[in-house]
Amino acid sequence: MLTEGSKDLVFAKYTPTWKLHRKIAVKALRQYMAGNRLEEVLHASMNICLPLMAKENGAFNPENYIDLMVFNILNGVCFGKSVEVDDPEFIKLMKIIKEMLEMTGKGFVEDMFPIMFKIWTTYKYRTSNNMNNELISIIKRKFEEHEETFDLDNIRDFTDSLILARKEAEQEENEEILSQLSDTHLRQTLIDIFTAGIETSTITLGFAVRYMAGLPDIQSKVQEEIDRVVGKDRLPTVKDRENLSYTEATLHEAMRLGTATPVGVPHSTLCDTRVGGYDVPKDTMVMINHWALHNDPNQWKDVNKFDPTRFLDENGKLGNKPDSWFPFSAGRRGCLGESVAKPELHLIFATIMQKFKITLPEGTNPKIELAGSGAVALPAPYKVILKERNIL
């Protein structure tokens, strides 16, 4: 129901059609990321959001501002548009995304007893279906507008890159497989990038801000590095990233201890196989326990301690990815949007750290409490106090 008949990339089965679908989507992302569009979109978003955050006096919940930052970036990436905090479409889409995440995370009777789908669907299922149809309708309208105004010499955003990649595939790929790839598949790709990107990015940044508020010593080290590498007169850029190793390591540690998707996304085995001494038949649903990987005391020294240095080498540079760190999953079913998410998250985090000193209200326990549903883990609602460090 959520994927218009399994025509997305996240949940669809591994088939020749899926492989071509993924190939086209990856090519489109590479085309989009080739220039400096992401940086431009990100800076535009931060220039809208940072002044709003700076106006807050006293303790406040930063959730709405983090939502707006990420929404504007993903909206800019996918559709080339920015919005203000009171924009009706922003409010509507964030409400749909969050409510659907909550409902799907808690499960449906129809999934436990599929016969219910044919006899009588629950109110929860019908509500979720209506919201999903509203989301699809909005994305469909944006996609069709792009098709109507597509200009080969003016690729405006990821949607245009996706249309271009499909046109190029028409000249190169197997005609029979290509015929099975419809506009619905491309629309679902946009939904994957847009909604999943918003969900995971807002949760990750929510954890990162909350951790920094309770860890002033680590926050100071991040800010010292940013001041040294970037200075105070401009926003961090993609080129700065390679010299902001401690900042990125801090974000990586926030992604480890604040595992946004504890058990990842369900897939299924392609054949009878054997894993760790267990027989796993063909078509068995399988999921990766990311939380267990990120909290394995055999893989991480002082597993409960927030320690960015575990991601750095002897020269203080970002080292090789640890064997037990998988926030973007792995393999052929790894996160499609990883190439966008990593620089996006790093630049947002670095910019917030550059701009503000973040503290907890007096009397707040620095230990993070978790909330969320079965699909995601997120920090329980919290408040912070911001103090501007410098004027850009």
C-alpha positions as CSV (number, residue, x, y, z in Angstrom):
1,M,0.0,0.0,0.0
2,L,2.7,2.5,1.0
3,T,4.8,1.8,-2.2
4,E,2.1,1.7,-4.9
5,G,2.6,-2.0,-5.3
6,S,6.3,-2.4,-4.4
7,K,7.5,0.1,-7.0
8,D,10.0,1.8,-4.6
9,L,13.7,1.1,-4.0
10,V,13.7,0.6,-0.2
11,F,11.2,-2.3,0.1
12,A,10.9,-3.8,-3.4
13,K,12.3,-7.3,-4.1
14,Y,15.7,-7.7,-5.7
15,T,14.8,-8.2,-9.4
16,P,16.2,-7.1,-12.8
17,T,13.7,-4.2,-12.7
18,W,14.9,-3.2,-9.2
19,K,18.5,-3.3,-10.4
20,L,17.8,-1.0,-13.3
21,H,15.7,1.2,-11.1
22,R,18.5,1.5,-8.6
23,K,21.1,2.1,-11.4
24,I,19.0,5.0,-12.8
25,A,18.5,6.5,-9.3
26,V,22.3,6.3,-8.5
27,K,23.2,7.8,-11.8
28,A,20.8,10.7,-11.2
29,L,22.2,11.3,-7.8
30,R,25.8,11.4,-9.1
31,Q,24.7,13.9,-11.8
32,Y,23.1,16.1,-9.2
33,M,26.0,15.9,-6.8
34,A,28.6,16.7,-9.5
35,G,28.3,20.4,-9.0
36,N,27.9,22.6,-5.9
37,R,24.1,22.5,-5.9
38,L,23.9,20.7,-2.5
39,E,26.1,23.4,-0.8
40,E,24.0,26.2,-2.3
41,V,20.7,24.6,-1.2
42,L,22.1,24.0,2.3
43,H,23.4,27.5,2.7
44,A,20.1,28.9,1.6
45,S,18.3,26.8,4.2
46,M,20.7,27.7,7.0
47,N,20.3,31.4,6.1
48,I,16.5,31.0,6.6
49,C,16.7,28.9,9.8
50,L,19.7,30.3,11.8
51,P,18.2,33.8,12.3
52,L,14.9,32.2,13.5
53,M,16.8,30.1,16.1
54,A,18.9,33.1,17.2
55,K,15.6,34.9,18.2
56,E,14.7,32.3,20.8
57,N,15.1,33.6,24.3
58,G,15.4,31.0,27.1
59,A,14.8,27.2,26.8
60,F,13.0,25.9,23.7
61,N,12.5,22.7,21.8
62,P,14.6,22.9,18.5
63,E,12.6,20.2,16.7
64,N,10.7,22.6,14.4
65,Y,13.9,24.4,13.3
66,I,15.7,21.1,12.6
67,D,12.6,20.0,10.7
68,L,12.7,23.2,8.6
69,M,16.4,23.0,7.9
70,V,16.2,19.4,6.7
71,F,12.9,19.9,4.8
72,N,14.3,22.9,2.9
73,I,17.4,21.0,2.0
74,L,15.6,17.9,0.7
75,N,12.9,20.1,-0.9
76,G,15.7,22.0,-2.6
77,V,17.5,18.9,-3.7
78,C,14.4,17.2,-5.1
79,F,12.3,20.1,-6.3
80,G,14.5,23.2,-6.3
81,K,12.4,25.1,-3.8
82,S,12.8,26.7,-0.3
83,V,10.0,27.5,2.1
84,E,9.4,29.5,5.3
85,V,8.5,28.0,8.7
86,D,4.8,28.9,8.3
87,D,4.5,27.5,4.7
88,P,1.3,25.3,4.5
89,E,2.9,22.6,2.4
90,F,5.8,22.3,4.8
91,I,3.4,22.0,7.8
92,K,1.2,19.5,5.9
93,L,4.1,17.3,4.7
94,M,5.9,17.2,8.0
95,K,2.6,16.2,9.7
96,I,2.0,13.4,7.2
97,I,5.6,12.1,7.4
98,K,5.7,12.0,11.2
99,E,2.2,10.6,11.7
100,M,2.8,7.9,9.1
101,L,6.2,7.0,10.7
102,E,4.5,6.6,14.1
103,M,1.7,4.5,12.7
104,T,3.8,2.2,10.6
105,G,6.3,1.8,13.4
106,K,3.6,0.4,15.7
107,G,2.4,-2.0,13.0
108,F,-1.0,-2.9,11.5
109,V,-3.5,-5.6,12.2
110,E,-3.5,-6.2,8.4
111,D,0.1,-7.2,8.5
112,M,-0.5,-9.7,11.3
113,F,-3.7,-11.1,9.8
114,P,-3.6,-10.4,6.0
115,I,-7.2,-11.7,5.6
116,M,-8.4,-8.5,7.3
117,F,-7.2,-6.5,4.2
118,K,-9.8,-8.4,2.1
119,I,-12.6,-8.4,4.7
120,W,-12.6,-5.2,6.6
121,T,-9.6,-2.8,7.0
122,T,-9.0,-1.0,10.3
123,Y,-9.5,2.7,10.9
124,K,-5.7,3.0,11.4
125,Y,-5.0,1.4,8.0
126,R,-7.6,3.6,6.2
127,T,-6.2,6.7,7.9
128,S,-2.6,5.8,6.9
129,N,-3.7,5.0,3.3
130,N,-5.4,8.4,3.0
131,M,-2.3,10.2,4.2
132,N,-0.1,8.2,1.9
133,N,-2.4,9.0,-1.0
134,E,-2.1,12.7,-0.1
135,L,1.7,12.4,-0.1
136,I,1.7,10.6,-3.4
137,S,-0.6,13.2,-4.9
138,I,1.8,16.1,-3.9
139,I,4.9,14.3,-5.2
140,K,3.1,13.3,-8.4
141,R,2.1,16.9,-9.1
142,K,5.7,18.1,-8.6
143,F,7.0,15.3,-10.8
144,E,4.6,16.0,-13.6
145,E,5.4,19.7,-13.5
146,H,9.1,18.8,-13.9
147,E,8.3,16.6,-16.9
148,E,6.3,19.4,-18.6
149,T,9.1,21.9,-18.1
150,F,12.1,19.6,-18.5
151,D,15.0,21.2,-20.3
152,L,18.1,19.1,-21.2
153,D,20.3,22.2,-21.0
154,N,18.9,23.3,-17.6
155,I,19.0,20.5,-15.0
156,R,17.5,22.2,-12.0
157,D,17.4,19.5,-9.3
158,F,17.3,15.8,-8.6
159,T,13.9,15.3,-10.2
160,D,15.4,16.7,-13.5
161,S,18.4,14.4,-13.0
162,L,16.1,11.4,-12.6
163,I,14.2,12.3,-15.8
164,L,17.5,12.7,-17.6
165,A,18.9,9.4,-16.3
166,R,15.8,7.6,-17.5
167,K,16.0,9.2,-21.0
168,E,19.6,8.1,-21.2
169,A,18.7,4.6,-20.1
170,E,16.2,4.4,-23.0
171,Q,19.2,4.5,-25.3
172,E,21.3,2.0,-23.4
173,E,19.2,-0.6,-21.5
174,N,17.3,-3.8,-22.2
175,E,14.0,-2.7,-23.7
176,E,12.0,-5.4,-22.0
177,I,13.2,-4.5,-18.5
178,L,13.0,-0.8,-19.2
179,S,9.3,-1.2,-20.3
180,Q,8.5,-2.4,-16.7
181,L,10.0,0.8,-15.2
182,S,7.1,3.3,-15.1
183,D,6.7,6.9,-13.9
184,T,5.4,5.4,-10.7
185,H,8.9,3.9,-10.0
186,L,10.5,7.3,-10.5
187,R,7.9,9.0,-8.3
188,Q,8.5,6.4,-5.6
189,T,12.3,7.1,-5.8
190,L,11.5,10.8,-5.0
191,I,9.4,9.6,-2.1
192,D,12.2,7.4,-0.8
193,I,14.8,10.2,-1.0
194,F,12.5,12.9,0.3
195,T,10.6,11.3,3.1
196,A,13.3,8.8,4.3
197,G,15.9,11.5,4.0
198,I,13.8,13.9,6.2
199,E,13.0,11.2,8.8
200,T,16.5,10.0,9.3
201,S,18.3,13.3,9.0
202,T,16.0,15.1,11.5
203,I,16.4,12.3,14.0
204,T,20.2,12.2,13.7
205,L,20.5,16.0,14.1
206,G,18.1,15.8,17.0
207,F,20.4,13.4,18.7
208,A,23.6,15.4,17.8
209,V,22.2,18.6,19.2
210,R,21.0,16.9,22.4
211,Y,24.4,15.2,22.9
212,M,26.3,18.4,22.5
213,A,24.1,20.2,25.0
214,G,25.0,17.6,27.6
215,L,28.7,17.3,26.7
216,P,30.2,20.8,26.9
217,D,33.8,19.6,26.7
218,I,33.3,17.8,23.4
219,Q,31.2,20.7,22.1
220,S,34.1,23.0,22.8
221,K,36.6,20.8,20.9
222,V,34.2,20.7,17.9
223,Q,34.0,24.5,17.9
224,E,37.7,25.0,18.3
225,E,38.2,22.9,15.2
226,I,35.6,24.8,13.2
227,D,37.0,28.2,14.3
228,R,40.5,27.1,13.2
229,V,39.5,25.6,9.8
230,V,36.5,27.8,8.8
231,G,36.8,30.9,10.9
232,K,33.8,33.2,11.7
233,D,33.2,35.1,8.5
234,R,31.6,32.4,6.3
235,L,29.6,29.2,6.5
236,P,31.3,25.7,6.4
237,T,31.6,24.3,2.9
238,V,31.9,20.8,1.4
239,K,35.7,21.5,0.9
240,D,36.1,22.1,4.6
241,R,34.8,18.7,5.5
242,E,38.1,16.8,5.0
243,N,39.7,19.2,7.6
244,L,36.9,18.9,10.1
245,S,37.7,15.4,11.2
246,Y,36.9,15.8,14.9
247,T,33.5,17.4,14.0
248,E,32.7,14.5,11.6
249,A,33.8,12.0,14.2
250,T,31.5,13.6,16.7
251,L,28.6,13.3,14.3
252,H,29.6,9.6,13.7
253,E,29.5,8.9,17.4
254,A,26.1,10.6,17.7
255,M,24.9,8.3,14.9
256,R,26.3,5.3,16.8
257,L,24.8,5.9,20.2
258,G,21.7,7.6,18.7
259,T,20.9,4.8,16.2
260,A,17.9,6.3,14.2
261,T,16.8,2.9,12.7
262,P,17.5,0.3,15.3
263,V,16.5,-2.7,13.1
264,G,16.9,-1.2,9.7
265,V,14.6,-2.1,6.8
266,P,13.1,-5.6,6.2
267,H,14.3,-7.5,3.1
268,S,14.1,-11.2,2.2
269,T,16.5,-14.0,1.3
270,L,16.9,-14.9,-2.4
271,C,17.6,-18.5,-1.7
272,D,18.0,-21.1,1.0
273,T,21.1,-20.1,3.0
274,R,23.0,-20.5,6.3
275,V,24.0,-17.7,8.6
276,G,25.9,-18.2,11.8
277,G,25.0,-21.8,11.9
278,Y,21.3,-21.2,11.4
279,D,19.3,-22.4,8.3
280,V,17.5,-19.5,6.7
281,P,15.0,-20.6,4.0
282,K,14.3,-18.7,0.8
283,D,11.9,-15.7,1.1
284,T,12.5,-15.4,4.9
285,M,12.2,-11.8,6.1
286,V,15.6,-10.6,7.4
287,M,16.6,-7.4,9.2
288,I,19.9,-6.0,10.4
289,N,20.0,-5.2,14.1
290,H,21.9,-1.9,13.8
291,W,21.4,-1.1,17.5
292,A,23.2,-4.4,18.5
293,L,26.1,-3.6,16.1
294,H,26.4,-0.1,17.5
295,N,26.2,-1.2,21.1
296,D,28.4,-4.4,21.0
297,P,30.9,-4.3,23.9
298,N,33.1,-6.7,21.9
299,Q,33.4,-4.2,19.1
300,W,33.5,-0.9,21.0
301,K,35.7,0.0,24.0
302,D,33.7,1.7,26.8
303,V,30.6,1.1,24.7
304,N,28.3,3.5,26.5
305,K,30.8,6.4,26.5
306,F,30.5,9.2,23.9
307,D,33.9,9.2,22.4
308,P,34.5,10.8,19.0
309,T,38.2,9.8,19.0
310,R,37.3,6.1,18.3
311,F,36.7,7.2,14.7
312,L,40.0,9.0,14.3
313,D,43.5,7.6,13.3
314,E,46.8,8.4,15.0
315,N,47.1,11.6,13.0
316,G,43.7,12.9,14.2
317,K,42.1,12.3,10.8
318,L,39.0,10.3,10.1
319,G,40.1,6.7,10.0
320,N,38.6,3.7,8.2
321,K,34.9,2.9,8.9
322,P,34.7,0.6,12.0
323,D,33.5,-2.9,11.2
324,S,30.5,-2.5,13.5
325,W,29.3,0.9,12.3
326,F,26.4,0.7,9.9
327,P,24.0,3.7,10.1
328,F,23.4,3.5,6.3
329,S,23.2,-0.3,6.2
330,A,25.5,-2.0,3.6
331,G,25.8,-3.9,0.4
332,R,23.4,-3.7,-2.6
333,R,20.5,-2.6,-0.3
334,G,22.5,0.2,1.3
335,C,21.0,3.6,1.7
336,L,20.5,5.2,-1.7
337,G,20.8,8.7,-0.2
338,E,24.0,8.1,1.7
339,S,26.0,10.3,-0.8
340,V,23.6,13.2,0.0
341,A,23.1,12.5,3.7
342,K,26.7,12.5,4.8
343,P,27.7,15.9,3.5
344,E,24.3,17.3,4.4
345,L,24.4,16.2,8.0
346,H,28.0,17.2,8.4
347,L,27.5,20.7,7.1
348,I,24.3,21.3,9.1
349,F,25.9,20.1,12.3
350,A,29.1,22.1,11.7
351,T,27.1,25.2,10.9
352,I,25.0,24.9,14.1
353,M,28.1,24.4,16.1
354,Q,29.8,27.4,14.5
355,K,26.9,29.6,15.2
356,F,25.7,28.6,18.7
357,K,26.9,27.5,22.1
358,I,24.2,25.0,23.2
359,T,23.4,24.2,26.9
360,L,20.7,22.4,28.8
361,P,18.3,24.3,31.1
362,E,19.4,24.1,34.7
363,G,18.3,20.9,36.4
364,T,18.1,18.9,33.2
365,N,19.6,15.4,33.4
366,P,22.4,15.2,30.7
367,K,21.5,11.6,30.1
368,I,19.4,11.1,27.0
369,E,16.0,9.5,27.2
370,L,14.7,7.6,24.1
371,A,11.4,7.8,22.5
372,G,9.9,6.6,19.1
373,S,8.1,3.7,17.7
374,G,9.2,0.3,16.3
375,A,10.6,1.9,13.1
376,V,12.8,4.6,14.7
377,A,14.5,5.6,17.9
378,L,14.7,9.3,18.7
379,P,15.5,11.4,21.7
380,A,12.6,12.2,23.9
381,P,11.4,15.8,23.5
382,Y,13.9,18.2,25.1
383,K,14.8,21.8,25.5
384,V,18.0,23.7,25.0
385,I,19.3,27.2,25.4
386,L,21.2,28.8,22.6
387,K,23.8,31.6,22.8
388,E,25.2,33.1,19.6
389,R,28.9,32.6,19.4
390,N,29.5,35.1,16.6
391,I,27.7,37.1,13.9
392,L,28.3,35.8,10.3
